[in-house]
Each structure stands twice: as C-alpha cells, then as structure tokens.
Amino acid sequence: MTKADLVNLISTQTGTEKIIVKTIIESFTENVKEAMANNKNVYLRGFGSFLVVKKAKKTARNIRKNTSVVIPAHFAPKFKPVKSFIEEVKDNVKVK
C-alpha cells in the first residue's frame, strides 16, 4: 500500500478531502521523524512504538575486497508493534 492508497482509503472512509488527509499523514510522519531524530520515542497505544535504538560497534566484511570494515556505534529507528497487531497479522496473512 502506498501513501496515495492510504490517503484514498482514509478519505473514502471519513468523507474528508484527500488534500486534508494527505497533509495530516505528512505532518504525522514528519513529527515522528523529528521526534526520533531528537532521540525521543513515539508511543501509539493499540498500534505500536517507534523507538530509537543504539546499535553497537561491529566488524563487517567487504567480500569483494576481502577486507574488514569497522561499523561504529550508531542509533537507528525501529518499530515495535503491540501484541494484538502481531497476532492480527499472523492470523490473517496467508503463506503463498
């Protein structure tokens, strides 16, 4: 599902103009990104959490050059869904 698909779906379900729905979705994503860039987690009850996690320093291999590369410690975004979300996906997604 793309952002345009989501805008169309929400617009149809709520009767709100597409431009307003698009503005709200873009505002939401920008605010989540800004909060996480400032090392703040975002919690949405009943949906999940957008977390900032620290990744430890590690050594990786460049296979083509056969060399070791050190990846420094850094922060990365992570989404952790609530249990009910996980169960709903497990129960409804079929294996092909």
Order of alpha helices (4+ residues) and beta strands (2+ residues): alpha-alpha-beta-beta-beta-beta-beta-alpha
